[in-house]
Amino acid sequence: MADYENHQSSSTLIFAVACRGCPFLHVSDKWNLQQQFASGFRLAFLQALNVAPAQKTIRLDDIEALALMVGFAYESDGDIPAQLHSQLGTLFLTHESLVLMTLQYQIQCPPTLERTAERKALLLWHVYGLDAFYCLDRGVMSRIQEDDIEDVKPTESFTGHETGSYLDTMLSLAATARRITRTICSPRAKRKGVKIQDVVNLYEQLSRWGQDSCPSRLRLTADINSDSAKRGDSLSSSTTSNNLLHRTVISLLELNCYMEIERCLEFGIHEQASAEGEMLELRIEYETLKAANKIFQTIQHMETFKGCGQAITLQNWYPLVDLSPGILRNICVGTSYWFCSRARKLLYLQDRDGSLIAAENLAHTNHSRALSRQRAEDYVKKATKLRDTAAKAASHKDTTHVVSRVNEQLNALMELVDRS
């Protein structure tokens, strides 16, 4: 804010902040306004890159702006220059570009900017954490190596960030996510299968992280108000909402790590045709179902807190999921999909098995069918609740499209349940 007030911020960062803030404006044409800000950012950023392309240098606030705008959906109005900028944007405005620029470019810190050393370190840690969960979600290896960050100041040196803080906890979870990706998504794992003991070790590491690295005050099950009072924090609605948002984000990201381990079944397990291989498959199934159910319970628990949301302006109150669509909304949507898929498998197996069982076992068959149907109905309820929570991120334009895709899955599943 000080840089902006002193007219020192780059136009790139001003456009990026304005664009990302548009969802919380109450004006009739905010989506057109957001696209205008996005186009302004894209043009300013590409011009900044063109200033000294051979030197591979970039201003700190320019790359901060890119970090804000990664993943934004640009729209084209048919204008030829805009189309050209869009094509260039597919090369320079991606997550991969953010990672490579952070690692390879010389980041310039003009003396007129405030807190440059801290901001530069925070930028690298932000990219590190963002990349960890991005790669885990997509099952791809990270370009960031441990040597790339070893010289960065530890998080304890950041102003206002103590050991065990939200930032510190998030980074330790990101490191765990990176280990999961390296284990189950490496070229060797994809070629030969994941070793059984390696997967077992991942579950143990996640369990240890929950026990040793995540402070109790960042656990959603703790009493937020009493915990804040013990630490002497203000009990304002803003403080309570921030605590709740941090706890919910940490909880869902941790549970999502458990769910992502299921990905190793896509690539295969080394020595899968063994008792140990079957044991691991059953454990993966159990841990994934447990994590999905905990995500559902976390959302339920989150909404039991009075005033579950945060005021951005004096007049407007927003649900927590609206403040973190990239994490809270998307994990709700992904878990809703997972419950739908799980229910379909149950109903498919009941139909397939029912035709193979002899007549003398008809009573057992009917019981199994009824049990599968009841479980499928429970999964439908959980998927619907998670869909409804995701829909509360109504300030963001893409929420409607994201939720409509879940509705297609739910509608098809409910028809299948009715026929079963």
Secondary structure, 3 states (H helix, E strand, C coil): CHHHHCCCCCHHHHHHHHHHHHHHCCCCCHHHHHHHHHHHHHHHHHHHHHHCCCCCEEEHHHHHHHHHHCCCCCCCCCCHHHHHHHHHHHHHCCHHHHHHHHHHCEEECCCCCCCHHHHHHHHHHHHHHHHHHHHHHHCCCCCCCHHHCCCCCCHHHCCCCCCCCHHHHHHHHHHHHHHHHHHHCCHHHHHHCECHHHHHHHHHHHHHHHHHHCCHHHCCCCCHHHHHHHCCCCCCHHHHHHHHHHHHHHHHHHHHHHHHHHHHHHHCECCCCCHHHHHHHHHHHHHHHHHHHHHHHHHHHHCCCCCCCEECCCCCEECHHHHCHHHHHHHHHHHHHHHHHHHHHHHHHHHHHHCCCCHHHHHHHHHHHHHHHHHHHHHHHHHHHHHHHHHCCCCCCCHHHHHHHHHHHHHHHHHHHHHC
